[in-house]
Amino acid sequence: MSTTVEELTVDYEEDGVLVVKELDKAILSKGAWATVMYRYKQWDKKLEDYGADKYIIRRYQKVSGEYRVKSKFNISSADQARKIIDALQQWVDEAE
């Protein structure tokens, strides 16, 4: 487990293969509760290659000095990501 938000990752290796490869991350909040959004690719065994970009938002809680995943939300496609962006942009614009 990680002790700082900067150390958190979605990289995951299994049998010597990097199954989940983190491409980028954005730290949305820090502290006892941290929120991080990741861009990543997942290994496709059938294609023997990485698939399309995927996105996930994870919420972590720091317990005994280490961050632990408490919740996560997978953004299933670029189309869904665009819809989330559009909705948030509209709401932020309306609130201003």
N, CA and C of each residue as an Amber inpcrd file, in Angstrom:
protein
   288
   0.8290000  -1.1980000   0.0000000   0.0000000   0.0000000   0.0000000
   0.8690000   1.2570000   0.0000000   0.2780000   2.3530000  -0.3990000
   0.9800000   3.6300000  -0.5190000   0.7440000   4.5000000   0.7050000
   1.7780000   5.2730000   1.0420000   1.6650000   6.1730000   2.1810000
   1.4150000   7.6200000   1.7570000   1.6350000   7.9270000   0.4620000
   1.3380000   9.2640000  -0.0610000   0.4310000   9.1360000  -1.2830000
  -0.3150000  10.1840000  -1.5550000  -1.2280000  10.1830000  -2.7010000
  -0.4390000  10.0330000  -4.0000000   0.7310000  10.6560000  -4.0530000
   1.5470000  10.6050000  -5.2650000   1.9950000   9.1820000  -5.6040000
   2.1110000   8.3130000  -4.6120000   2.5320000   6.9200000  -4.8370000
   1.4020000   6.0230000  -5.3480000   0.1570000   6.4620000  -5.2080000
  -0.9760000   5.6300000  -5.6100000  -0.9420000   5.3620000  -7.1150000
  -1.3200000   4.1610000  -7.5100000  -1.3190000   3.7760000  -8.9130000
  -2.3620000   2.6990000  -9.1630000  -2.7450000   2.5490000 -10.4280000
  -3.6150000   1.4380000 -10.8130000  -2.8240000   0.3600000 -11.5400000
  -1.5150000   0.5760000 -11.7160000  -0.6800000  -0.4610000 -12.3350000
  -0.9010000  -1.7840000 -11.6140000  -1.0630000  -2.8480000 -12.3940000
  -1.2820000  -4.1700000 -11.8100000  -0.5850000  -5.2080000 -12.6770000
   0.2800000  -5.9660000 -12.0550000   1.0390000  -6.9950000 -12.7590000
   0.5970000  -8.3760000 -12.2990000   0.4980000  -9.2810000 -13.2700000
   0.1110000 -10.6600000 -12.9720000   0.9420000 -11.5850000 -13.8560000
   1.6220000 -12.5340000 -13.2480000   2.4550000 -13.4910000 -13.9850000
   3.4460000 -12.7940000 -14.9120000   4.0400000 -11.7030000 -14.4400000
   5.0400000 -10.9920000 -15.2240000   4.4900000 -10.1000000 -16.3160000
   3.1630000  -9.9920000 -16.4260000   2.5250000  -9.1490000 -17.4490000
   1.8600000  -7.9570000 -16.7590000   2.1430000  -6.7670000 -17.2590000
   1.4830000  -5.5800000 -16.7340000   0.0620000  -5.5530000 -17.2910000
  -0.8800000  -6.0750000 -16.5170000  -2.2680000  -6.2530000 -16.9510000
  -2.9950000  -4.9100000 -17.0300000  -2.7600000  -4.0530000 -16.0540000
  -3.3300000  -2.7070000 -16.0520000  -2.1590000  -1.7390000 -16.0560000
  -2.0980000  -0.9040000 -17.1010000  -0.9850000   0.0280000 -17.2700000
  -1.5040000   1.4610000 -17.1330000  -1.0780000   2.1220000 -16.0710000
  -1.4710000   3.5150000 -15.8510000  -0.7940000   4.4080000 -16.8820000
  -1.5850000   5.2620000 -17.5180000  -1.0670000   6.2080000 -18.4980000
  -0.9150000   7.6080000 -17.9070000  -1.8270000   7.9570000 -17.0020000
  -1.8080000   9.2860000 -16.3970000  -2.7270000   9.2670000 -15.1790000
  -2.5730000  10.2670000 -14.3300000  -3.4950000  10.4090000 -13.1910000
  -3.6220000  11.8710000 -12.8310000  -4.7670000  12.1840000 -12.2530000
  -5.0400000  13.5310000 -11.7530000  -5.4790000  13.3900000 -10.3100000
  -4.7670000  14.0390000  -9.4190000  -5.1180000  14.0140000  -8.0000000
  -6.1620000  15.0980000  -7.7850000  -7.3830000  14.6710000  -7.4360000
  -8.4930000  15.6060000  -7.2760000  -8.5950000  16.1480000  -5.8650000
  -8.1770000  15.3440000  -4.8720000  -8.1470000  15.8110000  -3.4870000
  -7.1380000  14.9940000  -2.7010000  -6.5930000  15.6210000  -1.6580000
  -5.6110000  14.9710000  -0.7870000  -6.0930000  15.0570000   0.6470000
  -5.4660000  14.2860000   1.5120000  -5.7890000  14.3260000   2.9310000
  -6.1240000  12.9350000   3.4260000  -6.8590000  12.8690000   4.5400000
  -7.2570000  11.5730000   5.0940000  -8.1120000  10.8060000   4.0950000
  -8.8670000  11.5440000   3.2910000  -9.6130000  10.9830000   2.1670000
  -9.0320000  11.6030000   0.9060000  -8.6720000  10.7870000  -0.0600000
  -8.0880000  11.2720000  -1.3090000  -8.9130000  10.7520000  -2.4800000
  -8.9980000  11.5660000  -3.5190000  -9.7040000  11.1810000  -4.7350000
  -8.7400000  11.3240000  -5.9020000  -8.6110000  10.2440000  -6.6860000
  -7.6770000  10.2410000  -7.8110000  -8.3930000   9.6980000  -9.0420000
  -8.1880000  10.3770000 -10.1780000  -8.7380000   9.9200000 -11.4480000
  -7.5680000   9.4130000 -12.2900000  -7.7610000   8.2250000 -12.8780000
  -6.6990000   7.5980000 -13.6650000  -7.1320000   7.3930000 -15.1060000
  -6.1490000   7.4580000 -15.9880000  -6.2930000   7.0270000 -17.3830000
  -5.3830000   5.8150000 -17.5100000  -5.9220000   4.7170000 -18.0650000
  -5.1440000   3.4770000 -18.1210000  -5.5550000   2.6230000 -19.3160000
  -4.7610000   1.5900000 -19.5540000  -5.0780000   0.5880000 -20.5720000
  -5.0120000  -0.7740000 -19.9110000  -5.7990000  -1.7010000 -20.4300000
  -5.8360000  -3.0510000 -19.8800000  -5.3740000  -4.0400000 -20.9500000
  -4.5700000  -5.0100000 -20.5300000  -4.0360000  -6.0260000 -21.4260000
  -5.1430000  -6.9620000 -21.8770000  -5.2200000  -7.1860000 -23.1750000
  -6.1880000  -8.1170000 -23.7500000  -5.4250000  -9.3700000 -24.1640000
  -5.6700000 -10.4600000 -23.4530000  -4.9460000 -11.7180000 -23.7230000
  -5.1870000 -12.2220000 -25.1380000  -6.4130000 -12.1010000 -25.6110000
  -6.7510000 -12.6070000 -26.9460000  -6.0040000 -11.8460000 -28.0360000
  -5.9370000 -10.5320000 -27.8990000  -5.2640000  -9.7080000 -28.9020000
  -3.7600000  -9.6040000 -28.6620000  -3.3370000  -9.9900000 -27.4530000
  -1.9520000  -9.8320000 -27.0160000  -1.4860000  -8.3890000 -27.1980000
  -2.3500000  -7.4780000 -26.7710000  -2.0720000  -6.0490000 -26.8660000
  -2.9800000  -5.3170000 -25.8770000  -2.6710000  -4.0550000 -25.6490000
  -3.5170000  -3.2460000 -24.7740000  -4.7160000  -2.7220000 -25.5600000
  -5.8480000  -2.6400000 -24.8900000  -7.0670000  -2.1340000 -25.4930000
  -7.0970000  -0.6180000 -25.4740000  -8.2780000  -0.0830000 -25.6950000
  -8.4860000   1.3700000 -25.7230000  -8.2970000   1.9730000 -24.3380000
  -8.0690000   3.2720000 -24.3140000  -7.9460000   3.9760000 -23.0380000
  -9.2160000   3.7960000 -22.2230000  -9.0210000   3.6590000 -20.9120000
 -10.1290000   3.5840000 -19.9570000  -9.8660000   4.5990000 -18.8600000
 -10.9010000   4.8660000 -18.0710000 -10.8050000   5.8790000 -17.0220000
 -11.4850000   5.3530000 -15.7680000 -10.9230000   5.7120000 -14.6120000
 -11.5130000   5.3000000 -13.3420000 -11.2540000   6.3900000 -12.3110000
 -12.2180000   6.5850000 -11.4440000 -12.0610000   7.4920000 -10.3110000
 -12.0720000   6.6280000  -9.0560000 -11.0540000   6.8040000  -8.2290000
 -10.9710000   6.0330000  -6.9840000 -10.9200000   6.9710000  -5.7900000
 -11.5940000   6.5420000  -4.7510000 -11.6200000   7.2760000  -3.4790000
 -10.8710000   6.4240000  -2.4690000  -9.8870000   7.0240000  -1.8050000
  -9.0470000   6.3210000  -0.8450000  -9.2190000   6.9110000   0.5490000
  -9.0480000   6.0700000   1.5500000  -9.0130000   6.5250000   2.9360000
  -7.6760000   6.1180000   3.5210000  -7.0530000   7.0320000   4.2520000
  -5.7690000   6.7310000   4.8850000  -6.0480000   6.0940000   6.2410000
  -5.6110000   4.8510000   6.3890000  -5.8140000   4.0910000   7.6230000
  -4.4550000   3.5490000   8.0660000  -4.0880000   3.8150000   9.2960000
  -2.7990000   3.3690000   9.8400000  -1.6380000   3.7770000   8.9330000
  -1.7230000   4.9810000   8.3710000  -0.6440000   5.5290000   7.5670000
  -0.6050000   5.0770000   6.1200000  -1.5550000   4.2350000   5.6980000
  -1.5760000   3.7430000   4.3170000  -2.9330000   4.0000000   3.6780000
  -2.9060000   4.3320000   2.3720000  -4.1460000   4.5590000   1.6430000
  -4.7620000   3.2370000   1.2040000  -6.0760000   3.1410000   1.3980000
  -6.8370000   1.9480000   0.9900000  -8.0240000   2.3880000   0.1370000
  -8.2720000   1.6390000  -0.9440000  -9.4010000   1.9620000  -1.8240000
 -10.7020000   1.7440000  -1.0540000 -11.5710000   2.7490000  -1.0730000
 -12.8700000   2.6430000  -0.4100000 -14.0150000   2.6100000  -1.4170000
 -13.8230000   3.2460000  -2.5590000 -14.8420000   3.1900000  -3.6070000
 -14.1890000   3.5190000  -4.9360000 -14.8700000   3.1150000  -6.0100000
 -14.3440000   3.4070000  -7.3410000 -15.4890000   3.4750000  -8.3280000
 -15.2490000   4.2400000  -9.3900000 -16.2300000   4.3890000 -10.4520000
 -15.5100000   4.2540000 -11.7800000 -15.8750000   3.2630000 -12.5540000
 -15.2930000   3.0490000 -13.8720000 -16.0890000   3.8290000 -14.9080000
 -15.3790000   4.6110000 -15.7000000 -15.9890000   5.3040000 -16.8270000
 -15.8150000   4.3640000 -18.0040000 -16.9260000   3.8720000 -18.5340000
 -16.8950000   2.7310000 -19.4370000 -16.4270000   3.0240000 -20.8580000
 -16.4310000   4.2920000 -21.2700000 -16.0490000   4.5930000 -22.6540000
 -15.7160000   6.0720000 -22.7820000 -15.0880000   6.4160000 -23.8950000
 -14.8060000   7.8270000 -24.1780000 -16.1150000   8.6070000 -24.3090000
 -17.1410000   7.9660000 -24.8690000 -18.4430000   8.6190000 -25.0090000
 -19.0230000   8.9740000 -23.6400000 -18.9590000   8.0320000 -22.6990000
 -19.4600000   8.3090000 -21.3550000 -18.6320000   9.4210000 -20.6960000
 -17.3220000   9.4190000 -20.9160000 -16.4510000  10.4640000 -20.3610000
 -16.8830000  11.8370000 -20.8910000 -17.1580000  11.9110000 -22.1850000
 -17.6050000  13.1810000 -22.7820000 -18.9340000  13.6430000 -22.1770000
 -19.8390000  12.7220000 -21.9260000 -21.1310000  13.0750000 -21.3310000
 -20.9510000  13.5970000 -19.9040000 -20.0440000  12.9850000 -19.1650000
 -19.7470000  13.4580000 -17.8000000 -19.1570000  14.8610000 -17.8590000
 -18.2050000  15.0720000 -18.7640000 -17.5900000  16.3860000 -18.9330000
 -18.6500000  17.4250000 -19.2780000 -19.5130000  17.1120000 -20.2350000
 -20.5570000  18.0480000 -20.6620000 -21.5060000  18.4040000 -19.5220000
 -21.9390000  17.3990000 -18.7640000 -22.8600000  17.6510000 -17.6510000
 -22.1970000  18.5050000 -16.5810000 -20.9660000  18.1770000 -16.2200000
 -20.2600000  18.9590000 -15.1980000 -20.0270000  20.3930000 -15.6770000
 -19.6510000  20.5530000 -16.9380000 -19.4180000  21.8960000 -17.4750000
 -20.7000000  22.7300000 -17.4170000 -21.8130000  22.1280000 -17.7730000
 -23.0930000  22.8370000 -17.7250000 -23.4350000  23.2420000 -16.2950000
 -23.2810000  22.3280000 -15.3590000 -23.6150000  22.6250000 -13.9640000
 -22.7110000  23.7140000 -13.3890000 -21.4230000  23.6490000 -13.7000000
 -20.4770000  24.6540000 -13.1960000 -20.8180000  26.0150000 -13.7960000
 -21.1080000  26.0440000 -15.1040000 -21.4790000  27.3080000 -15.7490000
 -22.7470000  27.8970000 -15.1460000 -23.7310000  27.0420000 -14.8620000
 -24.9960000  27.5170000 -14.2620000 -24.7620000  28.0640000 -12.8560000
 -23.8470000  27.4500000 -12.1040000 -23.5950000  27.8700000 -10.7320000
 -22.8400000  29.1890000 -10.6490000 -22.1410000  29.5310000 -11.7160000
 -21.3530000  30.7810000 -11.7180000 -22.2250000  31.9080000 -12.0950000
